[in-house]
Amino acid sequence: MRVPDLLKLIPEERLSFLVDHHKTDHKVKKLPASLLFKSLLYSQFEVKQNSL
């Protein structure tokens, strides 16, 4: 299974609910939490050597 297929399984409404519920975008406006989540998911599945 590829990352785009996995992201289709997670509705955008659910991601926005979690962002609002945990207030992750309260102080950080330039990098939204939903984009950060998608980037982390992509790096976990697609990149051979992950780093911080």
HELIX and SHEET records of a PDB file:
HELIX    1   1 VAL A    3  LEU A    9  1                                   7    
HELIX    2   2 GLU A   12  HIS A   22  1                                  11    
HELIX    3   3 ALA A   33  GLU A   46  1                                  14    
END                                                                             
